[in-house]
Amino acid sequence: MAIPKGKGRKARAEEEACKTMKCLQEWTNWSLKKAKVVTHYGLIPLIIYIGMNSEPKPTLSQLLSPF
C-alpha cells in the first residue's frame, strides 16, 4: 500500500476548520466595528426621535434643554 503524496484527510480537515474559524473571526470583528459606529452616531438621534413621538408632544428646544 502506497502512502499518498500531500496532506492526509485529517490534515486537510484541520486546515479547512482553521480557515473557517479565521473567516468567522474576521466577519465578527467587521460586524462589531460597524455596530460600534452605528451606536456611536445613532444613539442620540434615536433618543431624540423617541422623545419627539412621546405624549405630550414636546418641542425640540424643550426636549434638548436640561430644565
mmCIF file of the N, C-alpha and C atoms, coordinates in Angstrom:
data_MODEL
# 
_entry.id   MODEL 
# 
loop_
_atom_site.group_PDB 
_atom_site.id 
_atom_site.type_symbol 
_atom_site.label_atom_id 
_atom_site.label_alt_id 
_atom_site.label_comp_id 
_atom_site.label_asym_id 
_atom_site.label_entity_id 
_atom_site.label_seq_id 
_atom_site.pdbx_PDB_ins_code 
_atom_site.Cartn_x 
_atom_site.Cartn_y 
_atom_site.Cartn_z 
_atom_site.occupancy 
_atom_site.B_iso_or_equiv 
_atom_site.pdbx_formal_charge 
_atom_site.auth_seq_id 
_atom_site.auth_comp_id 
_atom_site.auth_asym_id 
_atom_site.auth_atom_id 
_atom_site.pdbx_PDB_model_num 
ATOM 1   N N  . MET A 1 1  ? 0.848   -1.178 0.000  1.00 0.00 ? 1  MET A N  1 
ATOM 2   C CA . MET A 1 1  ? 0.000   0.000  0.000  1.00 0.00 ? 1  MET A CA 1 
ATOM 3   C C  . MET A 1 1  ? 0.891   1.236  0.000  1.00 0.00 ? 1  MET A C  1 
ATOM 4   N N  . ALA A 1 2  ? 0.678   2.099  -0.928 1.00 0.00 ? 2  ALA A N  1 
ATOM 5   C CA . ALA A 1 2  ? 1.499   3.295  -1.079 1.00 0.00 ? 2  ALA A CA 1 
ATOM 6   C C  . ALA A 1 2  ? 0.941   4.429  -0.221 1.00 0.00 ? 2  ALA A C  1 
ATOM 7   N N  . ILE A 1 3  ? 1.826   5.234  0.298  1.00 0.00 ? 3  ILE A N  1 
ATOM 8   C CA . ILE A 1 3  ? 1.421   6.401  1.079  1.00 0.00 ? 3  ILE A CA 1 
ATOM 9   C C  . ILE A 1 3  ? 1.123   7.531  0.094  1.00 0.00 ? 3  ILE A C  1 
ATOM 10  N N  . PRO A 1 4  ? -0.066  8.128  0.179  1.00 0.00 ? 4  PRO A N  1 
ATOM 11  C CA . PRO A 1 4  ? -0.400  9.185  -0.772 1.00 0.00 ? 4  PRO A CA 1 
ATOM 12  C C  . PRO A 1 4  ? 0.456   10.414 -0.545 1.00 0.00 ? 4  PRO A C  1 
ATOM 13  N N  . LYS A 1 5  ? 0.795   11.079 -1.642 1.00 0.00 ? 5  LYS A N  1 
ATOM 14  C CA . LYS A 1 5  ? 1.588   12.304 -1.543 1.00 0.00 ? 5  LYS A CA 1 
ATOM 15  C C  . LYS A 1 5  ? 0.688   13.444 -1.099 1.00 0.00 ? 5  LYS A C  1 
ATOM 16  N N  . GLY A 1 6  ? 1.258   14.398 -0.447 1.00 0.00 ? 6  GLY A N  1 
ATOM 17  C CA . GLY A 1 6  ? 0.476   15.553 0.009  1.00 0.00 ? 6  GLY A CA 1 
ATOM 18  C C  . GLY A 1 6  ? -0.079  15.314 1.396  1.00 0.00 ? 6  GLY A C  1 
ATOM 19  N N  . LYS A 1 7  ? -1.019  16.133 1.759  1.00 0.00 ? 7  LYS A N  1 
ATOM 20  C CA . LYS A 1 7  ? -1.604  16.063 3.097  1.00 0.00 ? 7  LYS A CA 1 
ATOM 21  C C  . LYS A 1 7  ? -2.669  14.992 3.167  1.00 0.00 ? 7  LYS A C  1 
ATOM 22  N N  . GLY A 1 8  ? -2.828  14.446 4.334  1.00 0.00 ? 8  GLY A N  1 
ATOM 23  C CA . GLY A 1 8  ? -3.861  13.437 4.560  1.00 0.00 ? 8  GLY A CA 1 
ATOM 24  C C  . GLY A 1 8  ? -5.214  14.099 4.766  1.00 0.00 ? 8  GLY A C  1 
ATOM 25  N N  . ARG A 1 9  ? -6.226  13.279 4.857  1.00 0.00 ? 9  ARG A N  1 
ATOM 26  C CA . ARG A 1 9  ? -7.588  13.798 5.035  1.00 0.00 ? 9  ARG A CA 1 
ATOM 27  C C  . ARG A 1 9  ? -7.729  14.587 6.322  1.00 0.00 ? 9  ARG A C  1 
ATOM 28  N N  . LYS A 1 10 ? -7.132  14.063 7.389  1.00 0.00 ? 10 LYS A N  1 
ATOM 29  C CA . LYS A 1 10 ? -7.254  14.720 8.686  1.00 0.00 ? 10 LYS A CA 1 
ATOM 30  C C  . LYS A 1 10 ? -6.594  16.101 8.657  1.00 0.00 ? 10 LYS A C  1 
ATOM 31  N N  . ALA A 1 11 ? -5.429  16.205 8.049  1.00 0.00 ? 11 ALA A N  1 
ATOM 32  C CA . ALA A 1 11 ? -4.726  17.485 7.969  1.00 0.00 ? 11 ALA A CA 1 
ATOM 33  C C  . ALA A 1 11 ? -5.519  18.487 7.132  1.00 0.00 ? 11 ALA A C  1 
ATOM 34  N N  . ARG A 1 12 ? -6.113  18.008 6.038  1.00 0.00 ? 12 ARG A N  1 
ATOM 35  C CA . ARG A 1 12 ? -6.927  18.904 5.204  1.00 0.00 ? 12 ARG A CA 1 
ATOM 36  C C  . ARG A 1 12 ? -8.154  19.375 5.965  1.00 0.00 ? 12 ARG A C  1 
ATOM 37  N N  . ALA A 1 13 ? -8.770  18.491 6.727  1.00 0.00 ? 13 ALA A N  1 
ATOM 38  C CA . ALA A 1 13 ? -9.952  18.860 7.507  1.00 0.00 ? 13 ALA A CA 1 
ATOM 39  C C  . ALA A 1 13 ? -9.594  19.901 8.566  1.00 0.00 ? 13 ALA A C  1 
ATOM 40  N N  . GLU A 1 14 ? -8.438  19.713 9.218  1.00 0.00 ? 14 GLU A N  1 
ATOM 41  C CA . GLU A 1 14 ? -7.996  20.682 10.223 1.00 0.00 ? 14 GLU A CA 1 
ATOM 42  C C  . GLU A 1 14 ? -7.698  22.033 9.580  1.00 0.00 ? 14 GLU A C  1 
ATOM 43  N N  . GLU A 1 15 ? -7.101  22.004 8.399  1.00 0.00 ? 15 GLU A N  1 
ATOM 44  C CA . GLU A 1 15 ? -6.790  23.241 7.689  1.00 0.00 ? 15 GLU A CA 1 
ATOM 45  C C  . GLU A 1 15 ? -8.070  23.985 7.295  1.00 0.00 ? 15 GLU A C  1 
ATOM 46  N N  . GLU A 1 16 ? -9.060  23.236 6.836  1.00 0.00 ? 16 GLU A N  1 
ATOM 47  C CA . GLU A 1 16 ? -10.350 23.833 6.477  1.00 0.00 ? 16 GLU A CA 1 
ATOM 48  C C  . GLU A 1 16 ? -11.026 24.437 7.714  1.00 0.00 ? 16 GLU A C  1 
ATOM 49  N N  . ALA A 1 17 ? -10.961 23.731 8.832  1.00 0.00 ? 17 ALA A N  1 
ATOM 50  C CA . ALA A 1 17 ? -11.553 24.238 10.069 1.00 0.00 ? 17 ALA A CA 1 
ATOM 51  C C  . ALA A 1 17 ? -10.853 25.518 10.508 1.00 0.00 ? 17 ALA A C  1 
ATOM 52  N N  . CYS A 1 18 ? -9.550  25.563 10.341 1.00 0.00 ? 18 CYS A N  1 
ATOM 53  C CA . CYS A 1 18 ? -8.785  26.750 10.705 1.00 0.00 ? 18 CYS A CA 1 
ATOM 54  C C  . CYS A 1 18 ? -9.183  27.931 9.816  1.00 0.00 ? 18 CYS A C  1 
ATOM 55  N N  . LYS A 1 19 ? -9.342  27.681 8.517  1.00 0.00 ? 19 LYS A N  1 
ATOM 56  C CA . LYS A 1 19 ? -9.761  28.738 7.591  1.00 0.00 ? 19 LYS A CA 1 
ATOM 57  C C  . LYS A 1 19 ? -11.152 29.250 7.953  1.00 0.00 ? 19 LYS A C  1 
ATOM 58  N N  . THR A 1 20 ? -12.038 28.328 8.295  1.00 0.00 ? 20 THR A N  1 
ATOM 59  C CA . THR A 1 20 ? -13.401 28.702 8.658  1.00 0.00 ? 20 THR A CA 1 
ATOM 60  C C  . THR A 1 20 ? -13.407 29.553 9.919  1.00 0.00 ? 20 THR A C  1 
ATOM 61  N N  . MET A 1 21 ? -12.618 29.175 10.905 1.00 0.00 ? 21 MET A N  1 
ATOM 62  C CA . MET A 1 21 ? -12.549 29.944 12.154 1.00 0.00 ? 21 MET A CA 1 
ATOM 63  C C  . MET A 1 21 ? -11.991 31.342 11.906 1.00 0.00 ? 21 MET A C  1 
ATOM 64  N N  . LYS A 1 22 ? -10.973 31.432 11.047 1.00 0.00 ? 22 LYS A N  1 
ATOM 65  C CA . LYS A 1 22 ? -10.386 32.737 10.749 1.00 0.00 ? 22 LYS A CA 1 
ATOM 66  C C  . LYS A 1 22 ? -11.401 33.620 10.029 1.00 0.00 ? 22 LYS A C  1 
ATOM 67  N N  . CYS A 1 23 ? -12.136 33.039 9.095  1.00 0.00 ? 23 CYS A N  1 
ATOM 68  C CA . CYS A 1 23 ? -13.168 33.776 8.371  1.00 0.00 ? 23 CYS A CA 1 
ATOM 69  C C  . CYS A 1 23 ? -14.248 34.255 9.339  1.00 0.00 ? 23 CYS A C  1 
ATOM 70  N N  . LEU A 1 24 ? -14.646 33.394 10.263 1.00 0.00 ? 24 LEU A N  1 
ATOM 71  C CA . LEU A 1 24 ? -15.662 33.740 11.252 1.00 0.00 ? 24 LEU A CA 1 
ATOM 72  C C  . LEU A 1 24 ? -15.176 34.862 12.156 1.00 0.00 ? 24 LEU A C  1 
ATOM 73  N N  . GLN A 1 25 ? -13.916 34.811 12.564 1.00 0.00 ? 25 GLN A N  1 
ATOM 74  C CA . GLN A 1 25 ? -13.343 35.867 13.396 1.00 0.00 ? 25 GLN A CA 1 
ATOM 75  C C  . GLN A 1 25 ? -13.321 37.186 12.650 1.00 0.00 ? 25 GLN A C  1 
ATOM 76  N N  . GLU A 1 26 ? -12.904 37.168 11.389 1.00 0.00 ? 26 GLU A N  1 
ATOM 77  C CA . GLU A 1 26 ? -12.858 38.401 10.601 1.00 0.00 ? 26 GLU A CA 1 
ATOM 78  C C  . GLU A 1 26 ? -14.248 38.986 10.439 1.00 0.00 ? 26 GLU A C  1 
ATOM 79  N N  . TRP A 1 27 ? -15.244 38.145 10.161 1.00 0.00 ? 27 TRP A N  1 
ATOM 80  C CA . TRP A 1 27 ? -16.609 38.620 10.000 1.00 0.00 ? 27 TRP A CA 1 
ATOM 81  C C  . TRP A 1 27 ? -17.146 39.199 11.306 1.00 0.00 ? 27 TRP A C  1 
ATOM 82  N N  . THR A 1 28 ? -16.836 38.546 12.429 1.00 0.00 ? 28 THR A N  1 
ATOM 83  C CA . THR A 1 28 ? -17.280 39.033 13.730 1.00 0.00 ? 28 THR A CA 1 
ATOM 84  C C  . THR A 1 28 ? -16.655 40.384 14.040 1.00 0.00 ? 28 THR A C  1 
ATOM 85  N N  . ASN A 1 29 ? -15.360 40.515 13.816 1.00 0.00 ? 29 ASN A N  1 
ATOM 86  C CA . ASN A 1 29 ? -14.691 41.788 14.069 1.00 0.00 ? 29 ASN A CA 1 
ATOM 87  C C  . ASN A 1 29 ? -15.261 42.889 13.188 1.00 0.00 ? 29 ASN A C  1 
ATOM 88  N N  . TRP A 1 30 ? -15.501 42.582 11.915 1.00 0.00 ? 30 TRP A N  1 
ATOM 89  C CA . TRP A 1 30 ? -16.050 43.571 10.989 1.00 0.00 ? 30 TRP A CA 1 
ATOM 90  C C  . TRP A 1 30 ? -17.425 44.029 11.454 1.00 0.00 ? 30 TRP A C  1 
ATOM 91  N N  . SER A 1 31 ? -18.279 43.074 11.833 1.00 0.00 ? 31 SER A N  1 
ATOM 92  C CA . SER A 1 31 ? -19.639 43.429 12.233 1.00 0.00 ? 31 SER A CA 1 
ATOM 93  C C  . SER A 1 31 ? -19.650 44.210 13.547 1.00 0.00 ? 31 SER A C  1 
ATOM 94  N N  . LEU A 1 32 ? -18.764 43.884 14.480 1.00 0.00 ? 32 LEU A N  1 
ATOM 95  C CA . LEU A 1 32 ? -18.705 44.632 15.735 1.00 0.00 ? 32 LEU A CA 1 
ATOM 96  C C  . LEU A 1 32 ? -18.214 46.054 15.513 1.00 0.00 ? 32 LEU A C  1 
ATOM 97  N N  . LYS A 1 33 ? -17.271 46.241 14.600 1.00 0.00 ? 33 LYS A N  1 
ATOM 98  C CA . LYS A 1 33 ? -16.808 47.596 14.278 1.00 0.00 ? 33 LYS A CA 1 
ATOM 99  C C  . LYS A 1 33 ? -17.944 48.416 13.678 1.00 0.00 ? 33 LYS A C  1 
ATOM 100 N N  . LYS A 1 34 ? -18.722 47.810 12.782 1.00 0.00 ? 34 LYS A N  1 
ATOM 101 C CA . LYS A 1 34 ? -19.859 48.515 12.179 1.00 0.00 ? 34 LYS A CA 1 
ATOM 102 C C  . LYS A 1 34 ? -20.914 48.832 13.235 1.00 0.00 ? 34 LYS A C  1 
ATOM 103 N N  . ALA A 1 35 ? -21.176 47.901 14.137 1.00 0.00 ? 35 ALA A N  1 
ATOM 104 C CA . ALA A 1 35 ? -22.159 48.127 15.199 1.00 0.00 ? 35 ALA A CA 1 
ATOM 105 C C  . ALA A 1 35 ? -21.713 49.258 16.123 1.00 0.00 ? 35 ALA A C  1 
ATOM 106 N N  . LYS A 1 36 ? -20.424 49.360 16.365 1.00 0.00 ? 36 LYS A N  1 
ATOM 107 C CA . LYS A 1 36 ? -19.895 50.433 17.207 1.00 0.00 ? 36 LYS A CA 1 
ATOM 108 C C  . LYS A 1 36 ? -20.134 51.792 16.562 1.00 0.00 ? 36 LYS A C  1 
ATOM 109 N N  . VAL A 1 37 ? -19.904 51.891 15.256 1.00 0.00 ? 37 VAL A N  1 
ATOM 110 C CA . VAL A 1 37 ? -20.112 53.154 14.540 1.00 0.00 ? 37 VAL A CA 1 
ATOM 111 C C  . VAL A 1 37 ? -21.591 53.520 14.532 1.00 0.00 ? 37 VAL A C  1 
ATOM 112 N N  . VAL A 1 38 ? -22.443 52.543 14.255 1.00 0.00 ? 38 VAL A N  1 
ATOM 113 C CA . VAL A 1 38 ? -23.892 52.804 14.225 1.00 0.00 ? 38 VAL A CA 1 
ATOM 114 C C  . VAL A 1 38 ? -24.377 53.265 15.588 1.00 0.00 ? 38 VAL A C  1 
ATOM 115 N N  . THR A 1 39 ? -23.918 52.608 16.647 1.00 0.00 ? 39 THR A N  1 
ATOM 116 C CA . THR A 1 39 ? -24.315 53.001 18.001 1.00 0.00 ? 39 THR A CA 1 
ATOM 117 C C  . THR A 1 39 ? -23.797 54.386 18.332 1.00 0.00 ? 39 THR A C  1 
ATOM 118 N N  . HIS A 1 40 ? -22.560 54.667 17.955 1.00 0.00 ? 40 HIS A N  1 
ATOM 119 C CA . HIS A 1 40 ? -21.954 55.955 18.268 1.00 0.00 ? 40 HIS A CA 1 
ATOM 120 C C  . HIS A 1 40 ? -22.721 57.102 17.625 1.00 0.00 ? 40 HIS A C  1 
ATOM 121 N N  . TYR A 1 41 ? -23.086 56.970 16.372 1.00 0.00 ? 41 TYR A N  1 
ATOM 122 C CA . TYR A 1 41 ? -23.748 58.061 15.662 1.00 0.00 ? 41 TYR A CA 1 
ATOM 123 C C  . TYR A 1 41 ? -25.274 57.969 15.685 1.00 0.00 ? 41 TYR A C  1 
ATOM 124 N N  . GLY A 1 42 ? -25.840 56.879 16.132 1.00 0.00 ? 42 GLY A N  1 
ATOM 125 C CA . GLY A 1 42 ? -27.278 56.724 16.079 1.00 0.00 ? 42 GLY A CA 1 
ATOM 126 C C  . GLY A 1 42 ? -28.005 56.781 17.404 1.00 0.00 ? 42 GLY A C  1 
ATOM 127 N N  . LEU A 1 43 ? -27.298 56.701 18.518 1.00 0.00 ? 43 LEU A N  1 
ATOM 128 C CA . LEU A 1 43 ? -27.965 56.625 19.807 1.00 0.00 ? 43 LEU A CA 1 
ATOM 129 C C  . LEU A 1 43 ? -28.678 57.929 20.171 1.00 0.00 ? 43 LEU A C  1 
ATOM 130 N N  . ILE A 1 44 ? -27.998 59.060 20.087 1.00 0.00 ? 44 ILE A N  1 
ATOM 131 C CA . ILE A 1 44 ? -28.604 60.346 20.442 1.00 0.00 ? 44 ILE A CA 1 
ATOM 132 C C  . ILE A 1 44 ? -29.765 60.689 19.506 1.00 0.00 ? 44 ILE A C  1 
ATOM 133 N N  . PRO A 1 45 ? -29.606 60.548 18.164 1.00 0.00 ? 45 PRO A N  1 
ATOM 134 C CA . PRO A 1 45 ? -30.769 60.802 17.312 1.00 0.00 ? 45 PRO A CA 1 
ATOM 135 C C  . PRO A 1 45 ? -31.949 59.878 17.620 1.00 0.00 ? 45 PRO A C  1 
ATOM 136 N N  . LEU A 1 46 ? -31.682 58.638 17.987 1.00 0.00 ? 46 LEU A N  1 
ATOM 137 C CA . LEU A 1 46 ? -32.755 57.718 18.355 1.00 0.00 ? 46 LEU A CA 1 
ATOM 138 C C  . LEU A 1 46 ? -33.485 58.204 19.599 1.00 0.00 ? 46 LEU A C  1 
ATOM 139 N N  . ILE A 1 47 ? -32.751 58.657 20.590 1.00 0.00 ? 47 ILE A N  1 
ATOM 140 C CA . ILE A 1 47 ? -33.368 59.168 21.817 1.00 0.00 ? 47 ILE A CA 1 
ATOM 141 C C  . ILE A 1 47 ? -34.201 60.408 21.519 1.00 0.00 ? 47 ILE A C  1 
ATOM 142 N N  . ILE A 1 48 ? -33.691 61.297 20.675 1.00 0.00 ? 48 ILE A N  1 
ATOM 143 C CA . ILE A 1 48 ? -34.452 62.498 20.301 1.00 0.00 ? 48 ILE A CA 1 
ATOM 144 C C  . ILE A 1 48 ? -35.713 62.102 19.546 1.00 0.00 ? 48 ILE A C  1 
ATOM 145 N N  . TYR A 1 49 ? -35.603 61.155 18.636 1.00 0.00 ? 49 TYR A N  1 
ATOM 146 C CA . TYR A 1 49 ? -36.767 60.699 17.865 1.00 0.00 ? 49 TYR A CA 1 
ATOM 147 C C  . TYR A 1 49 ? -37.834 60.102 18.780 1.00 0.00 ? 49 TYR A C  1 
ATOM 148 N N  . ILE A 1 50 ? -37.423 59.272 19.703 1.00 0.00 ? 50 ILE A N  1 
ATOM 149 C CA . ILE A 1 50 ? -38.383 58.666 20.633 1.00 0.00 ? 50 ILE A CA 1 
ATOM 150 C C  . ILE A 1 50 ? -39.017 59.745 21.506 1.00 0.00 ? 50 ILE A C  1 
ATOM 151 N N  . GLY A 1 51 ? -38.215 60.710 21.957 1.00 0.00 ? 51 GLY A N  1 
ATOM 152 C CA . GLY A 1 51 ? -38.745 61.799 22.777 1.00 0.00 ? 51 GLY A CA 1 
ATOM 153 C C  . GLY A 1 51 ? -39.729 62.672 22.019 1.00 0.00 ? 51 GLY A C  1 
ATOM 154 N N  . MET A 1 52 ? -39.495 62.887 20.726 1.00 0.00 ? 52 MET A N  1 
ATOM 155 C CA . MET A 1 52 ? -40.394 63.717 19.921 1.00 0.00 ? 52 MET A CA 1 
ATOM 156 C C  . MET A 1 52 ? -41.724 63.016 19.665 1.00 0.00 ? 52 MET A C  1 
ATOM 157 N N  . ASN A 1 53 ? -41.763 61.691 19.730 1.00 0.00 ? 53 ASN A N  1 
ATOM 158 C CA . ASN A 1 53 ? -43.001 60.955 19.479 1.00 0.00 ? 53 ASN A CA 1 
ATOM 159 C C  . ASN A 1 53 ? -43.731 60.554 20.754 1.00 0.00 ? 53 ASN A C  1 
ATOM 160 N N  . SER A 1 54 ? -43.320 61.085 21.885 1.00 0.00 ? 54 SER A N  1 
ATOM 161 C CA . SER A 1 54 ? -43.984 60.746 23.140 1.00 0.00 ? 54 SER A CA 1 
ATOM 162 C C  . SER A 1 54 ? -45.119 61.737 23.411 1.00 0.00 ? 54 SER A C  1 
ATOM 163 N N  . GLU A 1 55 ? -45.973 61.386 24.343 1.00 0.00 ? 55 GLU A N  1 
ATOM 164 C CA . GLU A 1 55 ? -47.069 62.275 24.739 1.00 0.00 ? 55 GLU A CA 1 
ATOM 165 C C  . GLU A 1 55 ? -46.715 62.898 26.063 1.00 0.00 ? 55 GLU A C  1 
ATOM 166 N N  . PRO A 1 56 ? -46.953 64.152 26.314 1.00 0.00 ? 56 PRO A N  1 
ATOM 167 C CA . PRO A 1 56 ? -47.337 65.213 25.398 1.00 0.00 ? 56 PRO A CA 1 
ATOM 168 C C  . PRO A 1 56 ? -46.186 65.543 24.450 1.00 0.00 ? 56 PRO A C  1 
ATOM 169 N N  . LYS A 1 57 ? -46.514 66.042 23.289 1.00 0.00 ? 57 LYS A N  1 
ATOM 170 C CA . LYS A 1 57 ? -45.510 66.325 22.255 1.00 0.00 ? 57 LYS A CA 1 
ATOM 171 C C  . LYS A 1 57 ? -44.666 67.539 22.657 1.00 0.00 ? 57 LYS A C  1 
ATOM 172 N N  . PRO A 1 58 ? -43.380 67.306 22.976 1.00 0.00 ? 58 PRO A N  1 
ATOM 173 C CA . PRO A 1 58 ? -42.520 68.446 23.312 1.00 0.00 ? 58 PRO A CA 1 
ATOM 174 C C  . PRO A 1 58 ? -41.944 69.069 22.039 1.00 0.00 ? 58 PRO A C  1 
ATOM 175 N N  . THR A 1 59 ? -41.522 70.320 22.167 1.00 0.00 ? 59 THR A N  1 
ATOM 176 C CA . THR A 1 59 ? -40.795 70.942 21.055 1.00 0.00 ? 59 THR A CA 1 
ATOM 177 C C  . THR A 1 59 ? -39.344 70.493 21.171 1.00 0.00 ? 59 THR A C  1 
ATOM 178 N N  . LEU A 1 60 ? -38.593 70.713 20.109 1.00 0.00 ? 60 LEU A N  1 
ATOM 179 C CA . LEU A 1 60 ? -37.193 70.289 20.111 1.00 0.00 ? 60 LEU A CA 1 
ATOM 180 C C  . LEU A 1 60 ? -36.407 71.016 21.200 1.00 0.00 ? 60 LEU A C  1 
ATOM 181 N N  . SER A 1 61 ? -36.684 72.315 21.405 1.00 0.00 ? 61 SER A N  1 
ATOM 182 C CA . SER A 1 61 ? -35.965 73.063 22.442 1.00 0.00 ? 61 SER A CA 1 
ATOM 183 C C  . SER A 1 61 ? -36.303 72.528 23.839 1.00 0.00 ? 61 SER A C  1 
ATOM 184 N N  . GLN A 1 62 ? -37.565 72.134 24.067 1.00 0.00 ? 62 GLN A N  1 
ATOM 185 C CA . GLN A 1 62 ? -37.927 71.549 25.360 1.00 0.00 ? 62 GLN A CA 1 
ATOM 186 C C  . GLN A 1 62 ? -37.242 70.211 25.565 1.00 0.00 ? 62 GLN A C  1 
ATOM 187 N N  . LEU A 1 63 ? -37.116 69.466 24.484 1.00 0.00 ? 63 LEU A N  1 
ATOM 188 C CA . LEU A 1 63 ? -36.506 68.138 24.577 1.00 0.00 ? 63 LEU A CA 1 
ATOM 189 C C  . LEU A 1 63 ? -35.015 68.221 24.879 1.00 0.00 ? 63 LEU A C  1 
ATOM 190 N N  . LEU A 1 64 ? -34.344 69.207 24.316 1.00 0.00 ? 64 LEU A N  1 
ATOM 191 C CA . LEU A 1 64 ? -32.897 69.323 24.473 1.00 0.00 ? 64 LEU A CA 1 
ATOM 192 C C  . LEU A 1 64 ? -32.461 70.121 25.693 1.00 0.00 ? 64 LEU A C  1 
ATOM 193 N N  . SER A 1 65 ? -33.368 70.936 26.281 1.00 0.00 ? 65 SER A N  1 
ATOM 194 C CA . SER A 1 65 ? -32.972 71.745 27.425 1.00 0.00 ? 65 SER A CA 1 
ATOM 195 C C  . SER A 1 65 ? -32.918 70.874 28.690 1.00 0.00 ? 65 SER A C  1 
ATOM 196 N N  . PRO A 1 66 ? -31.993 71.192 29.614 1.00 0.00 ? 66 PRO A N  1 
ATOM 197 C CA . PRO A 1 66 ? -31.874 70.383 30.824 1.00 0.00 ? 66 PRO A CA 1 
ATOM 198 C C  . PRO A 1 66 ? -32.958 70.673 31.857 1.00 0.00 ? 66 PRO A C  1 
ATOM 199 N N  . PHE A 1 67 ? -33.801 71.672 31.649 1.00 0.00 ? 67 PHE A N  1 
ATOM 200 C CA . PHE A 1 67 ? -34.814 72.054 32.653 1.00 0.00 ? 67 PHE A CA 1 
ATOM 201 C C  . PHE A 1 67 ? -36.150 71.477 32.350 1.00 0.00 ? 67 PHE A C  1 
# 
